[in-house]
């Protein structure tokens, strides 16, 4: 009998050891009694709900498990915006007030602490960015072109500052899953060699995060679309449903492959510059091939008309789901590639005066 008892105890111990580790999020939130709180995860450019519950007596609880520490979001429906939380398999406490949800305190997650350290590092740059976001619309409304250019230049410098801080964080936190997330976020503003160098810094255990594999593929694509490489061909339909290949347009001395969308404000702000360069050099061998990331055909066509974009346009009309987007590793717009008469990429991401100066140089003007 005693032998059977010990066997049962042993089996219980074995099963306990084999149980998958999990997380418990315990929340205590004021001013949200009876409201629905959801745990979400980003999926592409959208969210998917992982779990939901009702706040009762100012408290809520989520239980589950994650394969690796990663960014999730908490949101009180119709009350707050999503609040990021770096979730890992541990006991996590969330306390605060729904009326100041951005300031809730999250404890019990080592990854969350590391993420907060990163946010502290970039906070000075983020505050400078907020000033630009406040002043830019005012400069637009007043038509102050000099101020607009000044703010755009400042924005570029601040973006570079955030990139440098992020890269330093990755180098000093090579085993942190936060570093994988930071690199995934910043990679859109990096060239292939920068991404590859930072990937090589990261601990191999982080490979469980799919973002690592995605970045490895992005590096391959960026190398294919680097300056000096032949532009990858693709085929999309124009507004009338006629298929047009990029290779059909190659042949002019210079061709600007321009990724944009009607809903993209920076794209619409850049369009007058592209129009000016096009009108100035179209009779000297310069052409534009517009690739839209729109889904609404009417909005796309209206933007073409409103902005006076008189060159060839194509779109898959599926937003970011596009063969061209994948082939050129487009992660933000506006984005462009300048091709020579042989379809070789000679420059990329040219805006404003830089676009005109490069076209003028290459055309020997």
Secondary structure, 3 states (H helix, E strand, C coil): CHHHHHHHHHHHHHHHHHCCCCEEEEEEEECCCCCEEEEEEEECCEEEEEEEEECECCEEEEEECCCCCEEEEEEECCCCCCEEEEECCCEEEEEEEHHHHHHCEEECCHHHHHHHHHHHHHHHHHHHHHHHHHHHHHHHHHCCHHHHHHHHHHHHHHHHHHHHHHHHHHHHCCCCHHHHHHHHHHHHHCCHHHHHHHHHHCCHHHHHCHHHHHHHHHHHHHHHCCCCCECCCCEEECCCCCEEEHHHHCCCCEEEEEEECCCCHHHHHHHHHHHHHHHHHHHHCEEEEEEECCCCHHHHHHHHHHCCCCCEEEECCCCCCCHHHHHCCCCCCCEEEEEECCCEEEEECCCHHHHHHHHHHHCCC
